[in-house]
Amino acid sequence: MSGETLSPPRRAGVRAQGRTVPRTGGRRPVGRTVVRTVVGIVLAAYAAVSVYPFLWMVSAAFKTNKEVQEGGHLIPHDPTLRTFADTWSKLDFFDYFLNSVKVTVLTTVLVVVVYSAASYAFSVLAFPGKKWLYRLFLVLLFVPGVVTLLPIVLLESKLDILGTHWGLILPFVNGSAPLAILLLTNAFSSVPAELREAARMDGAGELRIFSRIYLPLARPAVITIALLTAIPTWNEYQLTRISLNDPHTYTLPIALQAMQSQSVVQYNSLMAAALIMVVPVIVLFLCAQRYFVNGLMGAVKG
């Protein structure tokens, strides 16, 4: 026994850097599991409360007005599509829908074209006062839109566009400038300058470099700006209510308000109209969700 070396007694745990770490067997601490369970339950309850009004709107759109007023259940007893047909045809809803499409599409196209070009100039071109002009656009982010309503109405009255769709489109385009320039300038600034230099050596002009190189590479940011412009424009009510007086120029938010102000409110028709208004926005967001997330992440990194 004299030539043998006695090994020290083994201890439960794993030795790491001179200290013993107890084995947990891969199990999470009980406290963390409880916290996560409670948080999950709270979030699930909040989600249920938040989605209930939307589910009620969808349910009411497939009910008769009498069944809506009775309430008490979400699933319609006798679902019908007649409400959608009546709302679409009898209330001139198709005209309101076309007006909203016209205003939204023109506003979105102008915002993308004008401010992508302006952002390209801010990101790669050199001109006097560039930094101060860029900072001025950023400051406009903190100006509440409500304080500009009266100046906009007075200016449109002098330009004789008050009450027209262009009286909505131009203020919407102008109001989108700060955020659009911020996101797109960051996106264009992340494009390697070597690509522009190589294109210039091949004889490409600024317009071709902008359209063939910078715009495709900044596609997520461009789609993000398009979404952030289209959705608020589609849902805009305040300026629209002040500006438009002719029923033939009404957009969907004004049509919904007119339906709600009737002496006898048909709640099923009102919910069907609201669902018709909401569905295009949901479909648009779902189709461009991947680009939207990537565009926001690129803006934060920039």
N, C-alpha and C positions, 0 to 999 in steps of 0.2 A: 504493500500500500504506500510505501514511502516514495515510489517513483511516479505515482499517479497524481494528476492535477484535478482537483475538485472543481467542477464547473459551478458557477453561482446559480442559486435557485432562480427558476424562470418566474417572471412576473406577468400577470395578465395585462395585455396591452401591447402596443408597438412602440419601440424606442426610436425616437426621432430627435436628432441634435441634442443628445444628453438628457432628454426628459421623456417620461413615459406618457403616451397618449392612450387613454382608455379606448377599448374596442366598443363600437356601437352596433356592430352587426348590420350596418347599412340602414338602420332605422332612423327616421326623422325624430327630432325631439317632440315630445307630446305637445308642448306649448305652441310650437310653430304650426303643427297640424291643426290645433284648435283655432288659432288665429286665422289661418287660411280658410278653414271651413266657415267661420263666422263672416269673413269678408265675402266669400262666395255667396252665402245666403243673402247678405245685405244687397249685393250687386244684382243678384237674380230678382229680388223683390223690387228694387229700383227699376230694373229693365221691364218687369211686368207692369208696373204702374205707368211707366213712360210710354209703353207701346199700346196700352189699353185705348186711349183716344183714337189712335189710328185704326185699331181693330173695330171700334165702334163705328167709325166713319165708313169702313168697308162694309160692315154688316148692314148699316142703315141704307146704303146705296142699293141693296138687293131686296129691301123690304117695301111694303106699302106704307103710305104715310100713317095710316091707322096703327099698324104694327109698330112703327117707330115711336109713336106717342105712348103706346102701352108700355114699351120698354121691358126691362127685366131679364133679357136674354140677348146673347150675341148671335147665335145661330138662327137665321131666318126660318120660320115655319114653312113658308112657301116662296122660295127664292125666285126672283123675276128680273129679267133684263129690260122690261118695258120702261122702267124709270130712266135708264140711260138713253133709250130711243126718244122718249118724250123730251128729255132735257136737251138732247143734241139737236132735235128738229124744231120743236115748238118755241124754244127760247132764243133762237138765232145764235146758239152757242158756237156753231161752226165759224161764224163771222168773228166772234170774240177770240176764238182759238187762233184763227189766221192772223188777227191783229197782234196777238202775243208772239206768235212765231216770227212775224215780220220784224217787230221791234227787237226781239231777243237776238235773232240771227244777224241783223245789220249791226247792232251794238257789238256783238261778240267779234264779228269779222273786222270791224273798224278798230277795236281795241287791240286785237292780235296784230294787225298790219301796222298800225301807227306806232304802237309802243314797242313792238319787237324791233322795228327800225330805229326808234329812239334809243332803245337799250343797247343796240349794237354800236351806235355812235358813242354812248357813254362808256362802253366797255373797251373799245379798241381804238377809237379815233381821238385825235387831240384837237381841241379848239378852245378859244379863250372863255374863261368862266365856267368850264365844265364841272369842276368840283362844287362850286357854289350853286349852280343850277340843279345838280343832282341832289344836293342837300335840301334845296327848296322843295323839291318833290317829296322828299322824305318827311319834311315838316308838315306837309299837307295831310299826311296820314292821321295827324292828331287834331284835325279840324272837323268838328261834328257836321254832318251833312245837313242837319236841320237849320243851321245858321245861314246856309246859302240858298234856302228856298225862295225867300223874298227877292234877293238880287237876280236869281235865275228867272223868276216870273216876270220881273220888270224888264230884263234884257230881252226875253223872248217876245214880250209885247211890242217892244220897239223894233225887233227884227221881223215881226209879223209871222212868227212860227208858233205862237202860243195856241194850244188846242190841236196841234198836228202831231203826228208820230215823230217827226224830226225834232219837235220840241221835247220829246222824251229821249230820243236816241243821243243827241249831242250832249246833254247833261250827264247821261249815263256813261258815255265814253270819257268825258272829262273827269268824272268822279272815280273812274277806274285807274287813272294815271299813276298815282303814287305806288300802289301795291304792284301793278304790272311792271313798272320800271324797276322797282326793287328786286322782284323775283327774276325777271328776265336779264337784268344787268349782272346779277350774281351768276346766273346760268351761262351767259356768254363769256364772262370773265374766267370761268373754269375751263374753257376750250383752250388747248395748247396754242400758244402764239406761233409755233413752228408751222402749223397747218396753214395759217394765213400767209406767212412768208413764202411757203412753198407754192401756194396758189398764185401769189403775186409774181413769183419768178416764172410761172407758166403763162403769164399774161392775163390772168383773171382780174376783172375789175371788182370794186367793192360790192356792187349789187350782186354779182355772181358768187362772190365769196360768202356774202350774207345768206343768199338763198340756197346755195348748194352745200355749204359746210356748216355754218353756225346754226341755222334753223333746224336741220335734221338732228344735229347733236344735242340741241336744247329742246327736243320734242316733249319730254315730260313737263318741263316748265311751261312751254307754250300751251299744252293741253290743260295744265293746272290753271293758268290764267283764263283760258277759255271757259272752264267750269266755274271759276270764281266770279266770272262776269255774267255768264248765261243764267245761273240759278238765281242770283239776286235780281237780275233784270226781269226774269220771268215772274217773280213773286212781288215785284215792286208795287206798292200801293200809294204811298204818301204823295210823291210828285205826280203820279198818274191821276190821282183824285183831284188835285189842284188844277192840273193842266187841261185835262180832257173834259169837254162839256157836251160834245156831240155823241149820242149813243152809237153811231156807226163807227166811231173810232175807239170805243171801249176795248180794253184788254180784259183778260180773265179775272184778275182781282176785283176790278170794278163791276164786272158782271155778277160775281159772287155777292158783293156788297148790295147790289141792286135787288138780287133775289132775296136776300135776308131782310131788306127793308119793306117788303111787300106786306100788305095788311094781313093776308093769310099765308103763312110760311109753309111751304111744302118741304118738310125736313128731308124726306127721301130724295127729292130732286136736288136739294141743296148739297147733300152729301155725295150724290152722284156727280154733280158738277165739281165739287172739291176733289173727288177721286180722279176725275178726268184731268184736272189741273196738276195733281201730284204725281201721277204715274209717269209722265214724260221726264220729270226731274229725276225720279228714282232710276229709271232705265238709263238715262244719260250718265248718272253717277256710277252705276254698276258697270257700265261698258268701259268707262275711263278710270276706274278706281286704281288700277295698277299704275297708270301714268300719274295720277293725282298724288299718290303716296310718294312716288319717286321724285316728283317735282318739288314737293314740300321738303323732302329730305335733302335734295340738292340745294335748295334755297337756304336751309339752316346751315349746311356745311359751308356754303359760300359766305 
